[in-house]
Amino acid sequence: MKKSVLLVSLCCAAALQLHAGTPSRVEKKSFAGMKEVKFDQAYGNITVRESDSGEIQLEIQYYDGKKDKPVAEISTIGNVLSIKTIRPKIVKNEEIKIDYIIFTPRNVAMTVDLKYGNIKMDDFYAAFTAKLAYSDLNTNSFVGKPSISCKYGNIKIDKAADLQLSTAYANVEINAVKDLDVKSDYTNYKIGEVQAILQGSSSAYGDFKIGTIGTINMKLSYSGLKIDTVEKSAVVKYNYSDVKINQTSKQLANIELNGNYSDLKFGLHPDLSAKFDINLMYGDLNVSNSYDVKYSASEAKNNRVKKVGTIGNQPPTAQITVSSTYGDVKIK
């Protein structure tokens, strides 16, 4: 059953490529004893680098118009440094802006509210929270547990430990992440390795492509899910969303898949043995002849297919449960 998926075309990408050019003027400031930095930024870029000293160094690059000049409003309250860009209210020229280059010590947290700009980061070790709109984020790695929301933008992360993402009309690329909590709308994800996609995660109108995953517990609506290898467990509820799992590891413990108006294809490790319980309504089941299958119950009537048994030639170590309505299931 082939579905139609809305592929996100980010027409805003061109708008995000703000011209660098040469700043009209540059200021440099330093701040000692800060524990957190807050950015309120629009129509400008932020570059975050690690500081070799114990203080924050801030470079402010102004891009002025002939008459209009943006203002960097900077304040400190206690150990919190706040940085806000004020643009002339009437100005529509996006080249009138401010770019920031900030060097922070490892223990300094950061909160970012960014519109129509890009943020590029080195390895970041402290708490990080970001709200992005029409903006891109590119970072090497997060060591803490960042929380990022993004609408109409792109996120590229090399490595992260615990990651919380809320995205809409975006593209996300992650090389490796430990735990991922995701709420996704109209967003395409490409992930190399992930240990766990946590329970409560969801995707609507977007595709997930994953290399290797330990465990996944997720809901899909009008989405596509393609996984190269599931190592331990897959619990997925999916509606109007095709699911394909190329293979599992021998250590697989559990597959629980519940779908509607969707097709399912999955392959098992050749040395894996498992119990299975498959229930279909208005769908067909196809199992490759390469598997050793024994049925303890087999029923096909009134548009219903029920198959219970074991697969593999060793004592079962895994459980496979599939329930599907208006969709075909293939064990390839």
Secondary structure, DSSP 4 states (H G I P E B T S, - for coil): ----------TTHHHH-------SEEEEEEESS--EEEEEEESS-EEEEE-SSSSEEEEEEEE--SS---EEEEEEETTEEEEEEE--TT---TTSEEEEEEEE-TT-EEEEEEES-EEEES-B-S-EEEEEES-EEEEEEESS--EEEEEEEEEEEEEEEEEEEEEEEEEEEEEEEEEEEEEEEEEEEEEEEEEEEEEEEEEES-EEEEEEEEEEEEEEES-EEEEEEEEEEEEEEEES--EEEEEE-TT--EEEEEEES--EEE---TT--EEEEEEEES--EEE-TTS-EEEEEEEEETTEEEEEEEESSS---EEEEEEEES--EEE-
